[in-house]
């Protein structure tokens, strides 16, 4: 599901014109790692520019909302690297992910 929804989100952005009429939004292959965290938590890491999905209850990589939210962080990072270093900017980053 993680790979499917990341692909769907990227195709949606391309359908809006990103990557053709407009500059690409996270215009690259997005590394995704599933079941990487022993807890029910997922995150985008800017160190390797990859998304890591946790497990617990329903694995996060199986939840489309979680997958698209974390992909939103990857897109945000691709547009504005390093954004989110303050509490206010982090809040904006969470809203962007949603």
Kinemage of the C-alpha trace (Angstrom):
@kinemage 1
@onewidth
@group {chain A} dominant
@subgroup {mainchain}
@vectorlist {calphas} color= white
{ca unk a 1} P 0.000 0.000 0.000
{ca unk a 2} L 2.827 2.426 0.782
{ca unk a 3} L 4.321 2.091 -2.679
{ca unk a 4} L 0.896 2.323 -4.318
{ca unk a 5} L -0.154 5.510 -2.515
{ca unk a 6} L 3.189 7.276 -2.970
{ca unk a 7} L 2.871 6.537 -6.688
{ca unk a 8} L -0.754 7.748 -6.748
{ca unk a 9} L 0.188 10.987 -4.973
{ca unk a 10} L 3.048 11.639 -7.406
{ca unk a 11} L 0.827 10.919 -10.401
{ca unk a 12} L -1.763 13.340 -8.992
{ca unk a 13} L 0.866 16.093 -8.722
{ca unk a 14} L 2.009 15.375 -12.271
{ca unk a 15} L -1.629 15.548 -13.401
{ca unk a 16} L -1.751 19.091 -11.992
{ca unk a 17} L 1.139 20.019 -14.293
{ca unk a 18} L 4.096 19.612 -11.912
{ca unk a 19} L 6.991 18.198 -13.892
{ca unk a 20} L 5.667 19.333 -17.270
{ca unk a 21} L 4.240 22.878 -17.349
{ca unk a 22} L 5.542 23.592 -13.821
{ca unk a 23} L 8.744 22.546 -12.052
{ca unk a 24} L 8.532 19.071 -10.551
{ca unk a 25} L 7.365 18.580 -6.964
{ca unk a 26} L 9.651 15.977 -5.370
{ca unk a 27} L 10.571 15.029 -8.916
{ca unk a 28} L 12.540 11.891 -8.093
{ca unk a 29} L 12.145 8.322 -6.949
{ca unk a 30} L 10.926 8.411 -3.349
{ca unk a 31} L 12.609 5.814 -1.099
{ca unk a 32} L 10.077 4.135 1.205
{ca unk a 33} L 10.906 1.721 4.027
{ca unk a 34} L 8.136 -0.252 5.688
{ca unk a 35} L 8.040 -1.784 9.188
{ca unk a 36} L 11.112 0.223 10.159
{ca unk a 37} L 9.963 1.388 13.545
{ca unk a 38} L 8.804 -0.919 16.318
{ca unk a 39} L 6.165 1.578 17.394
{ca unk a 40} L 3.060 2.993 15.772
{ca unk a 41} L 4.884 5.987 14.288
{ca unk a 42} L 6.021 7.010 10.825
{ca unk a 43} L 8.185 9.846 9.633
{ca unk a 44} L 10.025 11.460 6.744
{ca unk a 45} L 13.736 11.836 7.401
{ca unk a 46} L 15.661 14.523 5.581
{ca unk a 47} L 19.006 12.786 6.223
{ca unk a 48} L 18.301 10.197 3.552
{ca unk a 49} L 15.187 11.880 2.127
{ca unk a 50} L 13.173 8.733 2.734
{ca unk a 51} L 9.899 7.827 4.372
{ca unk a 52} L 9.949 5.246 7.151
{ca unk a 53} L 6.741 3.576 8.243
{ca unk a 54} L 6.210 2.071 11.679
{ca unk a 55} L 4.116 -0.856 12.759
{ca unk a 56} L 1.689 -1.460 15.559
{ca unk a 57} L -2.038 -2.087 15.444
{ca unk a 58} L -2.569 -1.578 11.734
{ca unk a 59} L 0.840 -1.066 10.141
{ca unk a 60} L 1.190 2.562 9.070
{ca unk a 61} L 2.296 1.524 5.577
{ca unk a 62} L -1.194 0.036 5.101
{ca unk a 63} L -2.990 3.295 5.962
{ca unk a 64} L -3.429 5.559 2.923
{ca unk a 65} L -3.862 8.700 5.062
{ca unk a 66} L -0.562 8.088 6.841
{ca unk a 67} L 1.232 7.308 3.584
{ca unk a 68} L 0.011 10.449 1.803
{ca unk a 69} L 0.686 12.601 4.891
{ca unk a 70} L 4.306 11.444 5.081
{ca unk a 71} L 4.686 11.888 1.330
{ca unk a 72} L 3.468 15.462 1.868
{ca unk a 73} L 6.477 15.991 4.130
{ca unk a 74} L 8.748 14.660 1.370
{ca unk a 75} L 7.214 17.079 -1.153
{ca unk a 76} L 7.517 19.955 1.325
{ca unk a 77} L 11.180 19.114 1.930
{ca unk a 78} L 11.838 18.954 -1.818
{ca unk a 79} L 10.349 22.437 -2.212
{ca unk a 80} L 11.892 24.064 0.884
{ca unk a 81} L 14.778 21.979 2.298
{ca unk a 82} L 15.262 22.425 6.025
{ca unk a 83} L 11.858 23.993 6.627
{ca unk a 84} L 10.437 23.120 10.022
{ca unk a 85} L 13.287 23.976 12.361
{ca unk a 86} L 11.079 26.042 14.701
{ca unk a 87} L 7.878 25.045 16.494
{ca unk a 88} L 5.810 27.315 14.250
{ca unk a 89} L 7.449 26.030 11.069
{ca unk a 90} L 7.007 22.447 12.263
{ca unk a 91} L 3.297 23.116 12.717
{ca unk a 92} L 3.077 24.483 9.196
{ca unk a 93} L 4.903 21.365 7.964
{ca unk a 94} L 2.343 19.117 9.676
{ca unk a 95} L -0.486 21.065 8.086
{ca unk a 96} L 1.217 20.823 4.681
{ca unk a 97} L 1.501 17.055 5.136
{ca unk a 98} L -2.213 16.861 5.811
